[in-house]
Amino acid sequence: MNKIVKNAAILTAITLVSGLLLGLVYEITKEPIAQAQDASKKEAWQQVFPEASLDDFEVMDVDGDAAKAAADGLGVLATVDEVCAVGDMGYVVTVTDSEGYGGNIQITVGITSDGTVNGISILSISETAGLGMRATEPEFYGQYEGKRTEKFAVSKDGGDGEPIDALSGATITSRAVTGAVNTALAYFNSALL
C-alpha cells in the first residue's frame, strides 16, 4: 500500500510540474503568435486592396444575422469572421468555409463599393499538396478578381453565376473557395450596400 501512495504522489508531482510548464510556455508564446496573426491579416488586407494604406482600413462590427443569412441562403457552411471598411474604396470581408477537403479555408475578399471583387487572399488552408493547395496560386484565385457579379459557380457543377474553372482533382477545394467568396458577396449585398 505504501508503494502505491508513493507512486501516486510522484505522478501527481510530475503532472503538476508539466501543467505549470505548459501554462508558462503558453503565456510566453501567446503574444508573439497574436502579433504574427495580426501581421498576416494586415498583409492580406493590403493584397486585396493594394492601393490602400494601412490607415485606410477600419474594422467594423459583423452583423451576425446578416452573416448567417448570407451563408444559409447559399447553402454553405461558412462564417463571416471580420469586416473592414476601406475608406470610400470598398470593404474587406474575411470568411471561413468549413467545407474544404482538408478542413477550414479562410480567405479575405476585397470588394469595391460597386460590388466588384478587387482581390482575394487566402489566410489559412490545409488542402492536399499539389491538388487543393493550388488554390493559393494566382491562376486559380485570379478568376474571381475584377468581376462584378451576384455570385460565382464552379463551372463543372453548372448553376447560375459567373463560371469558375475548378482545380483539376480538387473540386471540393474549388467549391469551398467559391462558397467563401459567394458568402462575402452575399454579406456585402445584404449588410454593406
Buried (B, 14 or more C-beta within 10 A) or exposed (E): EEEEEEEEEEEEEEEEEEEEEEEEEEEEEEEEEEEEEEEBBEEBBBBBBEEBEEEBBEEBEBBEEBBBBBBEEBEBBBBBBBBBBBBEBBBBBBBBBBBBBBEBBBBBBBBBBEBBBBBBBBBEBEBBEEBBBBBEEEEBBEBBBEBEBEBBBBBEBEEEBBBBEBBEEBBBBBBBBBBBBBBBBBBBBBBBE
